[in-house]
Every structure is written in structure tokens, then in C-alpha cells.
Amino acid sequence: MPLRTKLVNLEDGHPTVNQGLLRLERVLVAAGAEGLDTIKLIHGYGSSGVGGALRDEVWKVLDRFQRAGMIEAFIPGEEFRISNETTWALLKRWPELKQDRDLGRGNRGITMVVL
């Protein structure tokens, strides 16, 4: 079955952290109804280059959703590489993800969500 994925830019419109998190929760809840397999989140890394508040809070929400069984896994952009066990399993399921421009690039501004 072909990969059903969606790209979601949580930074669009320069939201506050709370606005970005509300957007994330709506996307995660709707993903099931849309029949998605993965979501690629763009959350940025912060303009200073030392880490973004949105990214950190996104990971907290994703961790909560994973522990609740609402998502299978999430892969921070810097871990989205073939040598990562979760990424490798994802690539075996959907080989078309090998074409993703962020694979192996250490992009701290994205996170892959496996539904």
C-alpha cells in the first residue's frame, strides 16, 4: 500500500507556542480520519540556532501521544537517518521515504510522526 503522508508547517504564520501546539493536536486527531501513515512536522529550530521552544513542546506532546498509544513513534529530524532503528523500520515499510529530502541531513527543524 502506498504511503499516505502529510507535511504540516507548525511555524506558518509565526504562531505562539500555544497556538502551534493547538494546531499540532488538531492535526494529530484529524490524521486518523484522513487515514494517514505519517506526518512530517516543520517546527523550526529557533532563530538563534540554539533550539526552539516550539520544537521542545512539540516533542512533549508527541511523547504523551505515543505513551497513550495514539501515535506509533516520532523521529526528531536529527535522528531521521538510515542508521536509526526507528527510521530503518519506517523505510522498510515505505521505501518511498528514501526520497525524502531530509533523510540523513540532520534537520533539527523537523520531526517525522509515525501513525
N, C-alpha and C positions, 0 to 999 in steps of 0.2 A: 504494500500500500504506500503511495507517495506521501511524503512529509507534508503535513499541514502546519504551517508556521505563520507567525505574525511578528512584525517589527513594531515596537512601541517606543516612542520617544517621550520619556517622562520629563525631559527638560523643556519640551516645546512650550513656549510662552513664558519661560523663566518662572515657574511656579515656586511657591514656598515649599519647604519640606513637607508640611502637612498636606498641601494641595497635591503634590507629587505622589504621596502615599495613598491618598484617596483615589487618585487615577489608577495607581497600581492595583489596589484592591478591587476596583470595578473591572479592570482588565482580567484579573485572575478569576473572578467569579463568572464573567461572561465567557471565558475561554472554554469551559466545559460545554456550554450550549453551542459554541461555534465549532466544536469538535477538533480543537487544535491539539497538536502534539507537542509543540514547543513555542516559546515566546522569546524573542531577543529584545531585551530591555536596554535602552540607552538612558543612562542616568548621569553620565558625566563623572569626572574625577575631581572637580573643583578647579576654579580658575587659578588658584595658587599653585596647583600641582602637588599639593601635599595631602589630598584626599578630600572628598566631598561629603558634606553632611547627608545629602540625599542618598548617596551610594550606601553609606553605613546603615541608614534607616531602612533602605530597601532590603538589605541583607537580613536585618532583624525580622522584617515582615515575612520574607521568604523562608527563613528558618522556622518561624511559627507555623506557616502553612505546610511546610514539609513535615514537621513533627505531628501535625494534625492529620496528615495523610491526604491533604488537598492538592499537593504537587508531589511529584516523584523525587525531583532533585533540582538544584540550581548550581550553575558553574560560573564563578566570577571570571571576567574576561582574561585576567592574567593566568588563570588555570585552564582556559579553553585551548588545549593543545593535545596532540596525539598521545603524549606520554602521560596524560592524566587519565586515571582509570575510568572515571565517570564519562569523560569526553569520548574515550575509546569505545565504551559501550554504546554511547549515543551514535557514533559514527558507524558502528556495525549495524545498528537498527535502520539508520537513514544515511546511506553513503553519500547522498547529495549534499550533506552538510560539509563534506570535504571541500566544497567550492566556496564556503563562507569566507568572506574577505578578512574576518577577524580571527580565523583559526590560526593559532600559533603566533599571533602578533603581540600578545601580552597587553591587550587593550583594557586598561583599568576602568574605562568609561562605560563598559557594557557588562551584562550578565545574561547568560542563557538559562532559561527556565524549561525544565522537562515536566510536562504534564502527565 
